[in-house]
Amino acid sequence: MSNYPFSYKLSWLPRFLKPSLAGGAQDFAPMAGTLMNPPPREAVRLAFVGDISAVANRTAPDCDPEVKRLLGAADVVIGNCESPVVDKPSAVLGTRLGTHHAMSERFLAEALAAAGIARERLVLSLANNHVLDQGVAGFDETVAALQRLGIRTVGQAANGPVVPVQAGPLDIGFAAFTLWRNADENLFAGRVSMDSDPAGWPRYGVDLLCAVPHWDWEFRHFPRAETRALARRLAGQGVGLIAGHHAHVVQPVEKIDGTIVAYGLGDFLGTAFARQTWPGRIGGIFVVDVSADAGTRGAIASYRLHPFMRVRAGDHERLVPVEALVEQMRGRVEARLGAIFPSSSSEEGVIA
């Protein structure tokens, strides 16, 4: 049913228990960068978060005020809806075991409120491998629930490969797609975008074309060569910004000419199991300022990855900036981030 290689399936559990640092940070970019100096007079702020699910949570998270402030300051927040939004899961056993994802409309609404994310400023991608975990009926129910909540969506095949979203004075084109699926290809066809070929993407006269891919392999901090090659193809076809999901751990940032690529942002809300090893609890909020000035309209002015930790708190999680962690855990997290991001001090990636 799925399209994962057999070798990948065998490696899933070992890598979940011990996320891999195989690779090197030398070819990648720091956590933060300035591309326009002086900065534009007018800019639009985009904030990308990782996968959102209720699998490892019973109730909505607690969020540190600094995390809420950061997300509340964005003109648009973009994330990946990793779980179908359904009132009653149809895959009962799989949902209990955690292999099939599901979250209620109430949970999603409460989680967004707890994180300070206004629904009218939120865009969620449905292009991921778990979106059909509760069947076709669950997919339809998800689309209807997000419409009721007033949340815009991307990644539906029926809407075409590029969906324009107004962000302040700018029109941003979002192209969301998944390389992976957990169900038969015929079920994904016509419902979920798997179109990763930018040559056929219409531009709609957008100011910035942004890709939101569900790609790479899980629990590896460094992207595979195939993933980086796809990033180069996207950049070569005019995609100016790429923010990826699926790895469930934080991955590096790369600058390809004028294109900025954040390969993986980890989980925003836990999507695997409640008892997850600490490297899988590190997430990132990727903040990008885009120029709205005449002459540089749609150009990326600056970017910054803000790492945080999902700290277990009873039957839910607390989202905490790295600098607010207790000393021992903060040291471990900063060491892990230092292995992923070159020339990055603890000051470059913290919420400020």
C-alpha positions in Angstrom: 0.0 0.0 0.0 2.7 2.5 0.9 5.6 3.5 -1.4 8.4 3.3 1.1 11.5 1.2 0.2 11.9 -2.0 2.2 15.3 -0.9 3.6 13.6 2.3 4.9 10.9 0.3 6.7 13.6 -1.8 8.4 15.4 1.3 9.6 12.4 3.1 11.0 12.4 1.9 14.6 16.2 2.1 15.1 16.2 5.7 13.8 13.1 6.6 15.9 14.9 5.4 19.0 18.2 7.1 18.0 17.8 9.8 15.4 20.8 9.9 13.0 23.5 12.6 12.8 25.2 10.9 9.8 26.3 13.6 7.4 27.9 16.9 7.9 26.9 20.5 8.5 29.8 22.1 6.5 27.7 22.5 3.3 24.8 24.1 4.9 23.8 27.6 6.2 23.6 29.0 9.7 20.3 29.2 11.5 19.8 32.8 10.7 20.8 35.0 7.7 20.2 38.5 6.3 19.9 38.8 2.6 18.9 42.5 2.3 20.9 45.1 4.2 19.4 47.6 4.9 16.1 45.8 5.4 13.1 46.7 3.4 10.8 49.5 4.6 7.8 47.1 4.4 7.9 43.4 4.8 5.6 40.4 5.3 6.5 37.9 8.0 5.9 34.2 7.3 6.3 31.6 10.1 6.6 27.9 9.2 6.0 25.2 11.8 6.4 21.5 11.5 4.0 18.6 11.7 0.8 19.0 13.8 -0.9 15.9 15.3 -2.6 14.7 18.4 -1.0 11.2 18.4 1.3 11.9 21.4 -1.1 14.3 23.2 -4.3 14.0 25.1 -4.9 17.7 25.5 -3.8 20.9 24.0 -0.2 22.0 24.7 1.0 24.7 27.0 3.1 27.3 25.2 5.8 29.5 26.6 4.8 33.2 26.1 7.8 33.8 23.9 6.6 31.0 21.5 3.2 32.5 21.4 4.6 36.0 20.8 6.7 34.8 17.9 3.8 33.0 16.2 1.4 35.8 16.9 3.6 38.3 15.2 3.5 36.5 11.9 1.3 37.7 9.0 0.8 34.0 8.0 1.7 30.8 9.8 2.2 27.7 7.7 2.2 24.1 9.0 1.5 20.5 8.1 -1.8 18.9 9.2 -0.3 15.4 9.9 -3.5 14.0 11.3 -7.0 13.7 9.7 -9.4 15.9 11.7 -12.3 13.6 12.6 -14.8 13.2 15.4 -14.5 9.4 15.5 -11.6 7.5 14.0 -12.5 4.7 11.6 -9.2 2.9 12.0 -9.8 2.2 15.7 -6.9 -0.2 16.5 -4.3 1.6 14.4 -5.3 4.9 16.0 -4.9 3.4 19.5 -1.5 2.0 18.6 -0.3 5.2 17.0 0.2 3.9 13.5 -2.8 5.8 12.2 -3.2 9.4 13.0 -6.3 11.3 14.1 -7.2 14.5 16.0 -10.6 16.1 16.8 -11.7 19.5 15.6 -11.9 20.6 19.2 -8.3 19.5 19.9 -7.0 21.4 16.9 -8.9 24.5 17.8 -7.7 24.4 21.4 -4.1 23.7 20.4 -4.1 26.7 18.0 -5.5 29.0 20.6 -2.9 27.7 23.2 -0.1 28.5 20.7 -1.4 32.0 19.9 -2.1 31.1 16.2 -5.1 33.0 14.8 -7.0 30.6 12.4 -7.5 33.3 9.8 -3.7 33.6 9.5 -3.1 29.9 9.3 -2.4 27.8 6.2 -2.2 24.0 6.6 -0.9 21.5 4.1 -2.8 18.3 3.6 -0.1 16.8 1.4 1.4 14.2 3.6 1.4 10.4 4.0 -1.0 10.3 7.0 -3.9 12.3 5.5 -5.8 9.2 4.5 -5.2 7.3 7.7 -9.0 7.4 8.4 -10.0 6.6 4.9 -11.6 8.7 2.1 -14.4 9.6 4.4 -11.9 10.9 7.0 -10.2 13.0 4.3 -13.5 14.6 3.3 -14.3 15.2 7.0 -10.9 16.8 7.5 -11.5 19.2 4.6 -14.9 20.1 5.9 -13.6 20.6 9.5 -10.8 23.0 8.4 -13.3 25.0 6.3 -15.6 25.3 9.4 -12.6 26.5 11.4 -11.8 29.1 8.8 -8.3 27.6 8.1 -6.9 27.8 4.5 -5.5 24.6 3.1 -2.9 23.7 0.4 -1.9 20.4 -1.0 -5.2 19.2 -2.3 -5.0 17.9 -5.9 -8.3 19.3 -6.8 -7.0 22.9 -6.2 -4.0 22.5 -8.5 -0.3 22.4 -7.7 0.0 26.1 -6.7 -2.5 27.9 -4.3 -2.2 31.7 -4.0 -2.5 33.1 -0.5 -2.6 36.7 0.3 -0.1 37.7 3.0 -0.5 41.4 3.7 0.2 43.3 0.4 1.8 40.2 -1.1 0.5 37.2 -3.0 2.4 34.0 -2.0 2.0 30.9 -4.1 2.2 27.7 -2.0 3.0 24.4 -3.8 2.5 21.6 -1.2 3.2 18.0 -2.2 4.1 14.7 -0.6 6.6 12.1 -1.9 5.2 9.5 0.5 1.9 7.8 1.0 0.5 5.3 3.4 -2.4 4.2 1.2 -2.9 2.9 -2.3 -1.9 5.3 -5.1 -5.4 5.3 -6.5 -6.8 6.7 -3.2 -4.2 9.5 -3.2 -4.8 10.3 -6.9 -7.2 13.3 -7.3 -7.1 14.0 -3.6 -3.6 14.7 -2.4 -0.9 16.5 -4.4 2.1 14.4 -5.2 3.3 16.7 -8.0 7.0 17.5 -7.3 7.8 18.7 -10.8 8.0 22.5 -10.8 8.2 22.7 -14.6 4.4 22.3 -14.7 3.5 24.6 -11.9 1.6 27.7 -12.9 2.8 30.9 -11.2 -0.5 32.9 -11.1 1.6 36.1 -11.1 2.5 35.5 -7.4 5.2 37.6 -5.7 6.9 34.6 -4.2 6.6 30.9 -5.0 7.0 28.7 -1.9 7.2 24.9 -1.9 6.0 23.0 1.2 7.2 19.4 0.5 6.6 16.3 2.6 9.9 14.6 1.7 13.1 12.9 2.9 13.4 10.0 5.4 12.3 10.2 9.0 14.6 10.7 12.0 17.7 11.7 10.0 19.0 15.1 10.8 20.7 15.5 7.4 18.7 15.3 4.1 19.6 12.6 1.6 21.3 13.5 -1.7 18.1 12.9 -3.6 16.3 15.4 -1.4 18.9 18.0 -1.9 18.8 17.4 -5.7 15.1 18.0 -5.7 15.7 21.2 -3.8 18.1 22.3 -6.5 15.5 21.5 -9.2 12.9 23.5 -7.4 15.2 26.5 -6.9 16.2 26.3 -10.6 12.5 26.6 -11.6 11.9 29.8 -9.7 10.9 28.5 -6.2 12.2 31.1 -3.8 11.5 29.5 -0.5 11.2 25.8 0.6 10.1 24.6 4.0 9.9 20.9 4.4 8.3 18.3 6.7 8.3 14.5 7.4 11.7 13.9 9.0 10.2 14.6 12.5 13.6 16.0 13.6 15.2 19.4 12.9 17.2 19.5 9.7 19.6 22.1 8.3 19.0 25.2 6.2 20.6 25.7 2.8 21.0 28.7 0.5 20.8 27.8 -3.2 21.5 31.0 -5.1 18.6 33.3 -3.9 16.5 30.4 -2.6 16.3 29.5 1.0 15.6 25.9 2.0 14.6 24.7 5.5 14.8 20.9 5.0 12.9 19.9 8.1 11.3 21.7 11.0 10.6 18.7 13.2 7.3 18.3 15.0 5.2 21.2 16.2 3.0 18.9 18.2 4.2 15.3 18.8 3.2 12.9 16.0 4.7 9.6 17.1 4.5 8.3 20.6 4.2 9.9 24.0 7.6 8.5 25.2 9.8 9.9 22.5 13.6 10.3 22.8 14.7 13.8 23.3 16.2 14.6 19.9 12.8 14.0 18.4 11.3 16.6 20.7 13.3 19.5 19.2 11.3 21.5 16.8 11.8 24.7 14.9 9.8 27.8 13.9 11.2 29.1 10.7 10.5 32.8 10.4 11.1 34.5 7.0 10.7 38.2 6.2 9.7 39.0 2.6 10.1 42.4 1.1 7.0 44.3 0.0 8.9 47.3 -1.3 8.8 48.3 -5.0 11.8 46.9 -6.8 12.4 44.0 -4.4 8.8 42.8 -4.0 8.8 39.1 -3.1 12.5 38.9 -2.3 13.5 37.3 1.0 15.0 39.9 3.3 16.0 37.6 6.2 15.3 34.3 7.8 15.8 32.7 11.3 15.1 29.3 12.7 13.9 29.5 16.3 14.4 26.1 18.0 12.2 25.0 20.8 11.7 21.8 22.9 8.5 19.9 23.4 8.7 19.0 27.1 6.4 16.3 28.3 3.9 17.6 30.9 1.5 14.9 32.1 -0.9 14.1 29.3 0.2 17.0 27.1 3.2 18.9 26.1 4.8 22.3 26.8 6.6 24.2 24.1 9.6 25.9 25.5 12.4 28.0 23.9 15.8 26.3 24.1 17.2 29.1 26.4 14.4 28.4 28.9 15.3 24.7 29.3 16.9 23.4 32.5 20.7 23.5 32.3 21.5 19.9 31.5 18.8 19.5 28.8 19.7 22.9 27.4 23.3 21.8 27.0 22.3 18.6 25.2 19.9 20.4 22.8 22.4 23.1 22.0 25.1 20.5 21.3 22.8 18.7 18.9 21.9 22.0 17.1 25.6 22.9 16.9 26.1 19.6 15.0 23.4 20.5 12.5 24.0 24.1 11.9 27.5 25.5 11.0 28.9 28.6 12.6 25.8 28.9 14.9 26.1 30.0 18.4 23.3 29.6 20.9 22.3 33.2 20.3 21.6 32.8 16.5 18.7 30.4 16.8 16.9 31.4 19.9 13.6 33.3 20.1 14.4 37.0 20.3 
